[in-house]
Amino acid sequence: MNILLTGARGFVGARIAAAFPVNAAPSLRDMTEDGIKRLVDETEPEAVIHTAAISDIPTCEKDPDASYHANVMIPLWLAKTGVKAVLFSTDQVYGGCGHEGPFAENDTAPANTYARHKLEMERRVLEINPDAVLLRATWMYDMPLYGAANRGNFLVHMLLKQEAAFSAAQHRAVTYVREVAQWTQRALSLPGGSYNFGSENSLTMLETAQWLKERLNLPIALRDAGPRPHLWMDCAKAKAQGIRFRNTVDGLAQCIRDYHLGWSNASGIIIWIKLF
């Protein structure tokens, strides 16, 4: 299957590119609608997986025009080509819901520019192309991948920092990005619509961090960051279509096994240091 992948050098895109055959698109940063159409006409994909975005929340607040172009207009132009599209969205669309969750796909209340733009993108893409699939992803983690972007993520943060703060009240999942890459191929066959796409987690973020600290005997000091928006998703809709992620703790345990992570108190040497 000829699949065009955007953001192939990014955190998610690089893992997708390694998981199954795709054709990497050039950067879409400065693309116009005509440029998007020309790219699709030239590559003739059977499907597009769109991971490229401006996902940093403070950046979107500082430059909403750039966010709107990247997070709304480019996905719309891809949808207008009529090609089957799988586009990544975010759990941030639940940030203003108030209660702890878990949130189903209709329980949206975006509380920042990035989330508002993503939710608008979902709505407008589905109006143009009802067969499009929108994947609401959680915060993701992995160890560094050679030659690819490694933005700050929960696991690396826990491994490298001497101290960290996470909310003792916030319910939120974090997801192993390699699971995301594996299930994205399956997402190509989903019926059109929006899907919560990632791990579920009944623990608070501080409880999740405490579990990882104890599991790896990490020398990190943890403290409560205070209230944060709940982003706990109910993934029943995706599960009904056969997409079943490990929960957050089981996903972290799998990542630990995959990378043989551990800490030696006796030597004070991090066993996984050879991976950097």
C-alpha positions as CSV (number, residue, x, y, z in Angstrom):
1,M,0.0,0.0,0.0
2,N,1.4,3.4,-1.0
3,I,1.2,5.5,2.2
4,L,2.4,9.1,2.4
5,L,3.6,10.0,5.9
6,T,4.1,13.6,7.0
7,G,6.4,14.5,9.9
8,A,8.5,11.4,9.2
9,R,11.5,12.9,11.1
10,G,9.4,13.8,14.2
11,F,8.9,12.0,17.4
12,V,5.9,10.0,16.3
13,G,6.6,10.0,12.5
14,A,10.0,8.5,12.9
15,R,8.6,5.5,14.8
16,I,5.8,5.0,12.3
17,A,8.4,5.1,9.5
18,A,10.3,2.3,11.2
19,A,7.2,0.2,11.9
20,F,5.9,-0.3,8.4
21,P,6.6,0.8,4.8
22,V,5.7,4.5,4.1
23,N,6.8,7.2,1.8
24,A,8.1,10.2,3.7
25,A,6.7,13.6,2.6
26,P,8.9,16.7,2.6
27,S,8.3,19.4,5.2
28,L,4.9,20.9,5.0
29,R,5.8,23.9,7.1
30,D,5.5,26.5,4.3
31,M,3.2,24.6,2.0
32,T,0.2,26.2,0.3
33,E,-3.0,24.5,-0.7
34,D,-1.7,24.2,-4.2
35,G,1.6,22.7,-2.9
36,I,-0.3,20.0,-0.9
37,K,-2.4,19.1,-3.9
38,R,0.7,18.9,-6.1
39,L,2.4,16.7,-3.6
40,V,-0.5,14.3,-3.5
41,D,-0.9,14.3,-7.3
42,E,2.8,13.5,-7.7
43,T,3.0,10.7,-5.1
44,E,-0.4,9.2,-5.7
45,P,-0.8,7.7,-2.2
46,E,-3.6,5.4,-1.3
47,A,-3.6,6.9,2.2
48,V,-2.0,9.7,4.1
49,I,-0.8,9.5,7.7
50,H,-0.5,13.1,9.0
51,T,1.7,13.5,12.1
52,A,3.2,16.9,11.4
53,A,2.0,19.7,13.7
54,I,3.0,22.5,16.0
55,S,2.3,20.7,19.3
56,D,4.1,22.8,21.8
57,I,1.3,24.6,23.8
58,P,3.3,27.8,24.7
59,T,4.4,28.1,21.1
60,C,0.8,28.0,19.9
61,E,-0.2,30.6,22.4
62,K,2.6,33.0,21.3
63,D,2.0,32.5,17.6
64,P,-1.6,31.5,17.0
65,D,-1.4,32.2,13.3
66,A,1.4,29.7,12.8
67,S,-0.6,27.2,14.9
68,Y,-3.7,27.7,12.8
69,H,-1.8,27.2,9.6
70,A,0.0,24.0,10.8
71,N,-2.8,22.5,12.9
72,V,-5.9,23.5,11.0
73,M,-5.2,24.6,7.4
74,I,-2.7,21.9,6.3
75,P,-4.9,19.0,7.5
76,L,-7.9,20.6,5.8
77,W,-5.9,20.8,2.5
78,L,-4.9,17.2,2.9
79,A,-8.6,16.2,3.5
80,K,-9.6,18.1,0.4
81,T,-7.5,15.8,-1.8
82,G,-10.0,13.0,-1.1
83,V,-7.3,10.5,-0.2
84,K,-8.0,8.3,2.9
85,A,-6.4,10.2,5.7
86,V,-5.4,9.4,9.3
87,L,-4.6,12.5,11.2
88,F,-3.2,12.9,14.7
89,S,-5.1,15.1,17.2
90,T,-4.6,15.4,21.0
91,D,-6.0,14.6,24.4
92,Q,-5.7,18.3,25.2
93,V,-9.3,18.7,23.8
94,Y,-10.5,17.5,27.2
95,G,-8.5,20.1,29.2
96,G,-11.4,22.2,30.2
97,C,-13.9,19.4,31.1
98,G,-13.5,19.9,34.8
99,H,-14.3,16.4,36.2
100,E,-11.6,13.8,36.4
101,G,-12.9,11.5,33.5
102,P,-12.4,9.2,31.8
103,F,-13.6,11.2,28.8
104,A,-15.3,9.7,25.8
105,E,-15.0,11.3,22.3
106,N,-17.9,13.7,22.8
107,D,-16.7,15.1,26.1
108,T,-14.7,18.0,24.7
109,A,-13.8,21.3,26.2
110,P,-10.5,22.7,24.9
111,A,-8.7,25.1,27.2
112,N,-5.8,26.4,25.1
113,T,-5.1,27.5,21.6
114,Y,-3.5,24.3,20.5
115,A,-6.5,22.2,21.7
116,R,-9.0,24.6,20.1
117,H,-7.2,24.5,16.8
118,K,-7.0,20.7,16.9
119,L,-10.7,20.3,17.7
120,E,-11.7,22.8,14.9
121,M,-9.5,20.8,12.6
122,E,-11.3,17.5,13.5
123,R,-14.7,19.0,12.9
124,R,-13.8,20.7,9.6
125,V,-11.9,17.7,8.2
126,L,-14.8,15.4,8.9
127,E,-17.2,17.8,7.1
128,I,-14.9,17.6,4.1
129,N,-14.0,14.0,4.2
130,P,-16.3,11.8,6.5
131,D,-14.0,8.8,6.0
132,A,-11.1,10.6,7.7
133,V,-9.8,9.1,10.9
134,L,-8.7,11.5,13.8
135,L,-6.5,10.0,16.5
136,R,-6.5,11.8,19.8
137,A,-3.1,10.9,21.2
138,T,-1.8,11.2,24.8
139,W,1.6,12.4,25.9
140,M,4.0,9.8,24.5
141,Y,7.4,8.5,25.6
142,D,10.3,6.5,24.3
143,M,14.1,6.3,24.6
144,P,16.1,8.4,22.1
145,L,16.1,7.2,18.5
146,Y,19.3,7.8,16.6
147,G,18.9,10.6,14.0
148,A,15.4,11.5,15.0
149,A,13.8,14.2,17.1
150,N,13.5,13.4,20.8
151,R,11.4,16.0,22.4
152,G,11.0,16.0,26.1
153,N,9.0,13.0,27.3
154,F,7.9,11.5,30.5
155,L,10.4,8.5,30.5
156,V,13.5,10.5,29.6
157,H,12.5,13.2,32.0
158,M,12.3,10.7,34.8
159,L,15.7,9.1,33.9
160,L,17.7,12.3,33.6
161,K,16.3,14.7,36.1
162,Q,17.3,14.9,39.8
163,E,13.9,16.2,40.7
164,A,10.5,16.6,39.1
165,A,7.0,17.7,39.8
166,F,3.8,15.9,38.8
167,S,0.2,16.5,39.9
168,A,-1.2,14.3,42.7
169,A,-4.7,15.3,41.4
170,Q,-4.4,15.0,37.6
171,H,-5.6,11.9,35.9
172,R,-3.8,11.5,32.6
173,A,-2.3,8.6,30.6
174,V,1.1,8.5,29.0
175,T,1.7,6.0,26.1
176,Y,4.6,4.1,24.7
177,V,5.1,5.6,21.2
178,R,6.1,2.3,19.7
179,E,2.6,1.0,20.5
180,V,1.2,4.1,18.8
181,A,3.3,3.4,15.7
182,Q,2.2,-0.3,15.6
183,W,-1.6,0.6,15.9
184,T,-1.4,3.4,13.4
185,Q,-1.3,1.0,10.6
186,R,-4.5,-0.7,11.9
187,A,-6.1,2.8,12.1
188,L,-6.0,3.0,8.3
189,S,-8.9,0.6,8.3
190,L,-11.0,2.4,10.9
191,P,-14.4,3.9,10.0
192,G,-14.2,7.7,9.7
193,G,-14.4,9.7,13.0
194,S,-12.5,10.8,16.0
195,Y,-10.9,8.2,18.3
196,N,-9.2,8.3,21.7
197,F,-5.9,6.6,20.8
198,G,-3.5,5.6,23.5
199,S,-3.2,4.1,26.9
200,E,-5.7,4.3,29.7
201,N,-4.6,5.1,33.2
202,S,-6.5,5.3,36.5
203,L,-3.5,6.6,38.4
204,T,-2.7,10.2,38.9
205,M,0.5,11.6,37.2
206,L,2.3,11.6,40.5
207,E,1.3,8.0,41.2
208,T,2.5,7.0,37.8
209,A,5.9,8.8,38.3
210,Q,6.2,7.1,41.8
211,W,5.6,3.7,40.2
212,L,8.4,4.3,37.7
213,K,10.7,5.6,40.3
214,E,10.2,2.5,42.5
215,R,10.3,0.1,39.5
216,L,13.7,1.3,38.4
217,N,14.9,2.5,41.8
218,L,15.5,5.9,40.3
219,P,17.3,8.6,42.4
220,I,14.8,11.3,41.5
221,A,13.0,13.4,44.1
222,L,9.3,13.8,43.3
223,R,6.9,16.5,44.5
224,D,3.3,17.5,43.9
225,A,2.9,20.0,41.1
226,G,-0.6,21.0,42.2
227,P,-3.8,20.9,40.2
228,R,-3.6,20.2,36.5
229,P,-6.3,19.6,33.9
230,H,-7.6,16.0,33.8
231,L,-6.8,14.3,30.4
232,W,-7.9,10.7,31.2
233,M,-9.4,9.2,28.1
234,D,-12.0,6.4,27.7
235,C,-10.7,4.3,24.7
236,A,-13.8,2.0,24.4
237,K,-14.5,3.2,20.8
238,A,-11.1,2.2,19.6
239,K,-11.2,-1.1,21.5
240,A,-14.5,-2.0,19.8
241,Q,-12.5,-1.8,16.5
242,G,-9.8,-4.1,17.9
243,I,-7.2,-1.5,18.9
244,R,-6.2,-2.2,22.4
245,F,-3.2,-0.4,24.0
246,R,-1.6,-1.6,27.2
247,N,-2.5,0.6,30.2
248,T,0.1,3.2,31.2
249,V,1.9,1.0,33.8
250,D,1.9,-2.1,31.5
251,G,3.2,0.0,28.7
252,L,6.0,1.4,30.8
253,A,6.9,-2.1,31.9
254,Q,7.1,-3.2,28.3
255,C,9.4,-0.3,27.4
256,I,11.6,-1.2,30.4
257,R,11.9,-4.8,29.0
258,D,12.5,-3.6,25.4
259,Y,15.4,-1.4,26.5
260,H,16.6,-3.5,29.4
261,L,16.4,-0.4,31.6
262,G,17.8,-0.4,35.2
263,W,19.7,1.4,37.8
264,S,22.7,0.1,39.7
265,N,23.0,1.7,43.2
266,A,26.3,-0.1,43.8
267,S,28.2,1.5,41.0
268,G,26.1,4.6,40.5
269,I,26.1,3.9,36.8
270,I,23.0,4.0,34.7
271,I,22.9,0.7,32.8
272,W,21.1,2.3,29.8
273,I,23.7,5.0,29.3
274,K,25.0,3.1,26.2
275,L,21.8,3.9,24.4
276,F,22.5,7.7,24.3
